[in-house]
Amino acid sequence: MSPELRRQMIVRSTLSLIAENGLAVTTGRIARAAGISEATIFHVFTDKSELLDACLAEAARPDDVVCALSGIPLDAPVAARLLASAEVLEAYLTRLGTVVAYLETVGHARARGDAAASAEGTREVREAVDSVVAALSALLAPEEESLRLPAPQIARAFFDLLFARSRTPDHPLPAPHLPDLVQLLVHGALVAVAPPPR
């Protein structure tokens, strides 16, 4: 097996374990899940921190999401486009949120934003998020002239709302359903009230 394939296998096994077990992920468990010796992990990665950086970058990879977003028809109503995009993003953001939450829980440097954390991993994640936000922004292009803010800013705010929603599944106050969240973004917080009769 090539080093790149072995690296991918280890990263995917680690991501599966993080999703299933959270804090219970050890390099021994990763090795068993990947069907390799624990020493093999450290032939591929210098340490567990580098492995976790690779997991974050893999979780953030947006290729399939950007492709799906670009397939949403621009002639659909804006609310329909945003709802379709939210449904596309739901699994991606849950995956990314799970890994970020795990890294924060174990005190991993990247999740804490340490200056000492590898700039390469941070760049990969930032570029991944930027490409998703750009694809969301493109969905707003037909409304460009009537938007309150530039499309990229609205797209970023929408992405951030969806990401926050994916990270708090156990919050006592339930997150809005996707259609309600889209209506909130498109129409604001106030219900339109008919003017009083004259």
C-alpha positions in Angstrom: 0.0 0.0 0.0 1.3 3.5 -0.9 2.1 5.9 1.9 -0.7 8.2 0.7 -3.3 5.4 0.8 -2.1 4.3 4.2 -2.4 8.0 5.4 -5.9 8.2 4.0 -6.9 4.9 5.7 -5.6 6.1 9.1 -7.3 9.4 8.8 -10.7 7.9 7.8 -10.5 5.3 10.6 -9.7 8.1 13.1 -12.7 10.2 11.8 -15.0 7.3 12.2 -13.8 6.7 15.7 -14.2 10.4 16.7 -17.7 10.3 15.3 -18.6 7.2 17.3 -16.6 7.5 20.5 -15.4 11.1 21.0 -12.9 11.1 23.8 -12.3 7.4 23.8 -10.0 7.6 20.7 -6.5 6.4 21.3 -3.8 5.5 18.8 -4.2 1.9 19.8 -7.9 2.0 18.9 -7.1 3.8 15.6 -4.6 1.1 14.7 -7.1 -1.7 15.4 -9.8 0.1 13.4 -7.3 0.6 10.5 -6.0 -3.0 10.7 -2.4 -1.9 11.3 0.1 -1.8 14.1 0.2 1.3 16.4 3.8 1.9 15.3 2.7 2.3 11.7 0.7 5.4 12.7 3.9 7.0 13.8 5.7 6.0 10.6 3.1 8.0 8.7 2.5 10.9 11.2 5.1 12.4 13.5 2.7 12.4 16.4 -1.0 12.3 17.3 -1.3 16.0 16.9 -0.3 15.8 13.3 -2.8 13.0 12.8 -5.5 15.2 14.3 -4.5 18.1 12.0 -4.9 15.8 9.1 -8.4 14.7 10.4 -9.5 18.3 10.6 -8.3 19.0 7.1 -10.1 15.9 5.8 -13.3 16.7 7.6 -13.3 20.2 6.1 -12.7 19.0 2.5 -15.5 20.6 0.5 -15.3 19.0 -2.9 -18.6 17.1 -2.9 -20.4 20.0 -1.1 -19.2 22.6 -3.6 -20.3 20.4 -6.5 -23.7 19.8 -5.0 -24.2 23.6 -4.3 -23.3 24.5 -7.8 -26.0 22.1 -9.0 -28.8 24.1 -7.3 -30.8 25.9 -10.0 -30.4 29.7 -9.9 -33.9 30.2 -11.3 -35.5 28.7 -8.1 -36.8 31.2 -5.6 -34.1 32.4 -3.2 -35.6 30.7 -0.2 -35.7 27.4 -2.0 -32.1 27.8 -3.1 -31.0 28.5 0.5 -33.0 25.6 1.9 -31.5 23.3 -0.7 -28.0 24.6 0.2 -28.7 24.1 4.0 -29.7 20.5 3.4 -26.6 19.9 1.3 -24.4 21.5 4.1 -26.0 19.7 7.0 -24.0 16.5 6.9 -20.8 18.4 6.0 -21.1 20.8 9.0 -22.1 18.0 11.4 -18.9 16.1 10.4 -16.8 19.2 10.7 -18.5 20.3 14.0 -17.9 16.8 15.5 -14.2 16.9 14.8 -13.8 20.5 16.0 -15.7 19.7 19.2 -13.5 16.7 19.8 -10.3 18.7 19.2 -11.5 21.4 21.6 -12.4 18.8 24.2 -8.9 17.2 24.1 -7.3 20.6 24.1 -5.8 20.2 20.6 -3.8 23.2 19.5 -5.6 23.8 16.2 -9.0 24.0 17.8 -7.7 26.4 20.4 -6.2 28.6 17.7 -2.7 28.4 19.2 -0.1 30.4 17.2 2.2 27.4 17.4 -0.3 25.3 15.5 0.7 24.4 11.9 -0.1 27.1 9.5 -0.6 24.6 6.7 -3.5 22.8 8.4 -5.2 26.1 9.2 -4.8 27.3 5.6 -6.4 24.1 4.3 -9.4 24.5 6.6 -9.8 28.2 5.8 -9.6 27.6 2.1 -12.2 24.8 2.4 -14.6 27.0 4.2 -13.9 29.9 1.8 -14.8 27.7 -1.2 -18.1 26.7 0.5 -19.0 30.3 1.3 -18.1 31.3 -2.3 -20.5 28.6 -3.6 -23.2 29.9 -1.2 -22.5 33.4 -2.4 -23.0 32.4 -6.0 -26.5 31.1 -5.1 -27.4 34.7 -4.1 -26.1 36.2 -7.4 -29.6 36.7 -9.0 -30.6 38.9 -6.0 -27.3 40.9 -5.8 -29.0 44.2 -6.5 -31.7 43.8 -3.7 -29.5 42.4 -0.9 -28.9 44.4 2.3 -25.3 43.3 2.4 -22.9 42.0 -0.2 -23.6 38.4 -1.1 -20.3 37.0 0.3 -21.2 38.6 3.7 -24.7 37.1 3.7 -23.3 33.7 2.6 -20.7 33.8 5.5 -23.4 34.7 8.0 -25.6 31.8 6.7 -22.7 29.4 6.9 -21.9 30.5 10.5 -25.5 30.1 11.5 -25.6 26.6 10.1 -22.3 25.7 11.6 -23.4 26.9 15.1 -26.6 24.9 14.7 -24.6 21.7 13.9 -22.5 22.1 17.0 -25.2 22.4 19.6 -27.5 19.3 19.1 -28.1 18.8 22.9 -28.8 22.4 23.8 -32.0 22.7 25.9 -33.4 25.3 23.5 -33.7 23.5 20.2 -32.2 25.1 17.1 -34.6 26.3 14.5 -35.6 23.8 11.8 -33.9 24.5 8.5 -36.9 26.0 6.7 -37.4 28.4 9.7 -33.8 29.4 9.7 -34.0 30.2 6.0 -37.1 32.3 6.5 -35.4 34.1 9.3 -32.5 34.9 7.0 -34.6 35.9 4.0 -37.4 37.8 5.8 -35.9 38.9 9.2 -37.2 38.2 12.7 -40.4 40.2 12.5 -43.6 38.7 11.1 -45.1 41.0 8.5 -48.1 42.7 9.9 -50.8 44.2 7.7 -51.3 47.9 8.2 -54.4 48.8 10.3 -57.5 49.5 8.3 -58.3 53.2 7.8 
